[in-house]
């Protein structure tokens, strides 16, 4: 498969994230939520005018590729109202979204996609929206509890369900390129000893079959866009495979192009706080210019990353922030 075409400019809008922060200072390439809202016409600072944070992640990634503007939605966050509220206030151009990618089969990345599909079709004249999925996403999942029981998760709809919502589901296991400049990986190899997936996760085919261990999340993929002259920006929505494994996979796939930045949830919260030291140590081996932690990274990990690599490299995401990177 050919490599994606390099982009001359990449704009990333954080549509949904766990946190809101429009007060902390940011580098010049980051526009904070309130500034963007003012550009969209906000006349008065008030609660009803602002975006909302929610547990999940959704990124609108626009790249100038071959002289054309191409836009892909990477995940949809957890719920419809976050997409509608934030997208409307931020002035997201839903008509420009050519395709959507669901990074893995969890509710906090899939739950807002139906609303995103609806808003995109309303803006694009009713055309079906290509939605890239992995065949391992559709089993019911849950978390094993201390008493041995299982707390179930909201399942990801099957392809027919997405089609009924107005999507054009594309279920693939291998790597592929979307809109010329967006690379979506195949399954991510596990090479580190300490990144062990999501401890305690189980899955079943249906309510009549037993729960089975499902800690590895083999359906998780990353997305990457090549910024000309700088390198790849790697988007990893949750990093259940481990952000170090993700970056190893990206470097193996593109050995001749630097890795410029990593953005998304690094899943170093909860039980995975135990691997913060190893992860922080090994992230230094990829030559990254930036880390943009979001979603499930966790405040302890963000603090550890900033202590190790400094504010110039570690730029946390938040709802409504816009990252604009140019070649």
TAFENWO-V395661 format. One record per residue. RES is the residue in three letters. SS is DSSP state (2 for helix, 1 for strand, 0 for the rest). OMEGA is omega in degrees with one decimal (none if undefined). Layout:
RES:SS:OMEGA, RES:SS:OMEGA
This chain:
UNK:0:178.6, UNK:0:177.8, UNK:0:176.6, UNK:0:176.7, UNK:0:-179.7, UNK:0:-179.8, UNK:1:177.1, UNK:1:-179.6, UNK:1:178.2, UNK:1:177.3, UNK:1:-177.1, UNK:1:176.3, UNK:1:178.3, UNK:1:-177.2, UNK:1:178.3, UNK:1:174.0, UNK:0:-177.5, UNK:0:-171.4, UNK:0:169.6, UNK:0:-177.9, UNK:0:178.3, UNK:0:-178.1, UNK:0:-177.7, UNK:0:178.2, UNK:0:-177.0, UNK:0:174.3, UNK:0:-174.0, UNK:0:-178.2, UNK:0:178.6, UNK:1:173.7, UNK:1:-179.0, UNK:0:-174.4, UNK:2:-173.1, UNK:2:178.4, UNK:2:178.5, UNK:2:179.0, UNK:2:176.8, UNK:2:178.1, UNK:2:179.5, UNK:0:174.4, UNK:0:178.2, UNK:0:-176.2, UNK:0:-176.0, UNK:0:176.1, UNK:0:-179.4, UNK:0:-174.7, UNK:2:-177.5, UNK:2:-178.7, UNK:2:-171.4, UNK:0:174.4, UNK:0:176.7, UNK:0:173.0, UNK:0:177.6, UNK:0:-175.7, UNK:0:-179.9, UNK:0:-178.9, UNK:0:171.5, UNK:1:-179.1, UNK:1:171.4, UNK:1:-174.7, UNK:1:178.6, UNK:1:-177.5, UNK:1:172.8, UNK:1:-173.2, UNK:1:177.8, UNK:0:179.6, UNK:0:180.0, UNK:1:175.4, UNK:1:-178.5, UNK:1:-175.0, UNK:1:177.5, UNK:1:173.6, UNK:1:178.9, UNK:1:-177.6, UNK:0:-173.3, UNK:0:-177.0, UNK:0:-169.7, UNK:0:-166.3, UNK:0:-174.7, UNK:2:-171.5, UNK:2:177.7, UNK:2:178.0, UNK:2:-176.7, UNK:2:-178.2, UNK:2:-174.4, UNK:2:-178.6, UNK:2:179.5, UNK:2:-177.2, UNK:2:-178.9, UNK:2:-179.5, UNK:0:178.2, UNK:0:178.8, UNK:0:-177.6, UNK:2:179.3, UNK:2:-177.2, UNK:2:-177.2, UNK:1:-177.0, UNK:1:-176.9, UNK:1:176.8, UNK:1:179.1, UNK:1:169.9, UNK:0:-171.2, UNK:0:179.0, UNK:0:-169.5, UNK:0:175.8, UNK:0:-175.0, UNK:2:-174.7, UNK:2:173.9, UNK:2:-176.9, UNK:2:-169.3, UNK:0:179.9, UNK:0:-177.2, UNK:2:177.8, UNK:2:178.1, UNK:2:177.8, UNK:2:176.8, UNK:2:179.8, UNK:2:-177.9, UNK:2:178.5, UNK:2:179.1, UNK:2:177.9, UNK:2:-177.3, UNK:2:-173.8, UNK:2:179.1, UNK:0:175.9, UNK:0:179.4, UNK:0:175.1, UNK:0:-175.9, UNK:1:175.1, UNK:1:179.7, UNK:1:-175.3, UNK:1:-174.5, UNK:1:175.8, UNK:0:-175.8, UNK:2:-179.3, UNK:2:-173.2, UNK:2:-161.7, UNK:0:174.1, UNK:0:173.9, UNK:1:-179.4, UNK:1:178.1, UNK:1:-179.7, UNK:1:177.6, UNK:1:-177.6, UNK:0:-176.7, UNK:0:-179.2, UNK:0:179.6, UNK:0:178.2, UNK:0:-178.6, UNK:1:173.8, UNK:1:-170.9, UNK:1:174.0, UNK:0:172.7, UNK:0:-175.1, UNK:0:173.3, UNK:0:180.0, UNK:0:175.3, UNK:0:-178.9, UNK:2:-180.0, UNK:2:177.9, UNK:2:177.5, UNK:2:179.8, UNK:2:178.5, UNK:2:178.5, UNK:0:-179.8, UNK:0:175.2, UNK:1:169.7, UNK:1:-173.5, UNK:1:176.3, UNK:1:-173.9, UNK:1:-175.2, UNK:0:178.1, UNK:0:-173.3, UNK:0:179.1, UNK:0:178.3, UNK:1:178.8, UNK:1:-179.3, UNK:1:173.8, UNK:0:174.2, UNK:0:-170.6, UNK:0:-174.4, UNK:1:178.2, UNK:1:173.6, UNK:1:-172.3, UNK:0:163.5, UNK:0:-179.7, UNK:0:-170.5, UNK:0:178.4, UNK:0:177.9, UNK:0:-176.4, UNK:0:-179.4, UNK:0:-179.9, UNK:0:-170.5, UNK:0:179.1, UNK:0:-168.1, UNK:0:176.0, UNK:0:-178.4, UNK:0:-176.2, UNK:0:176.9, UNK:0:178.9, UNK:1:176.8, UNK:1:179.6, UNK:1:174.5, UNK:1:-178.3, UNK:0:176.9, UNK:0:-173.6, UNK:0:179.1, UNK:0:179.3, UNK:0:-176.6, UNK:0:173.7, UNK:0:178.7, UNK:1:177.1, UNK:1:-176.7, UNK:0:-173.5, UNK:0:-171.7, UNK:0:179.7, UNK:0:-178.5, UNK:0:-179.1, UNK:0:-176.6, UNK:0:176.3, UNK:0:172.0, UNK:0:174.7, UNK:1:179.6, UNK:1:176.8, UNK:1:-177.7, UNK:1:174.3, UNK:1:-173.1, UNK:0:176.9, UNK:0:-178.1, UNK:0:-178.8, UNK:1:-175.8, UNK:1:165.1, UNK:1:-175.7, UNK:1:179.5, UNK:1:179.1, UNK:1:-167.1, UNK:0:-177.2, UNK:0:177.4, UNK:0:172.2, UNK:0:175.1, UNK:0:-175.9, UNK:0:-177.8, UNK:2:177.2, UNK:2:174.3, UNK:2:178.7, UNK:2:-176.7, UNK:2:172.6, UNK:2:-179.6, UNK:2:179.0, UNK:2:-179.3, UNK:2:176.1, UNK:2:-178.0, UNK:2:-177.4, UNK:0:-172.8, UNK:0:-175.1, UNK:0:-179.9, UNK:0:179.6, UNK:0:168.8, UNK:1:-172.4, UNK:1:-176.0, UNK:1:172.0, UNK:1:-176.1, UNK:1:174.1, UNK:1:176.8, UNK:1:-179.5, UNK:0:177.6, UNK:0:176.1, UNK:0:177.2, UNK:0:-179.4, UNK:2:-177.0, UNK:2:-179.3, UNK:2:170.5, UNK:2:-178.4, UNK:2:-178.4, UNK:2:177.4, UNK:2:-176.7, UNK:2:-178.9, UNK:2:-178.5, UNK:2:179.4, UNK:2:178.7, UNK:2:-172.0, UNK:2:176.4, UNK:2:178.2, UNK:0:-176.8, UNK:0:-174.9, UNK:0:178.4, UNK:0:-178.1, UNK:0:172.0, UNK:0:-177.0, UNK:1:166.1, UNK:1:179.0, UNK:1:-177.5, UNK:1:-177.1, UNK:1:167.6, UNK:2:-169.2, UNK:2:178.6, UNK:2:179.7, UNK:0:-174.7, UNK:2:178.8, UNK:2:179.4, UNK:2:178.2, UNK:2:178.4, UNK:2:179.8, UNK:2:178.2, UNK:2:-179.3, UNK:2:178.4, UNK:2:-176.3, UNK:2:-169.6, UNK:2:173.9, UNK:0:-176.3, UNK:0:-179.2, UNK:0:-178.1, UNK:0:-173.3, UNK:1:-176.6, UNK:0:-175.9, UNK:0:174.3, UNK:0:172.3, UNK:0:-179.5, UNK:0:173.9, UNK:0:176.4, UNK:0:175.7, UNK:1:178.7, UNK:1:-179.4, UNK:1:-175.3, UNK:1:-176.1, UNK:1:179.5, UNK:0:none
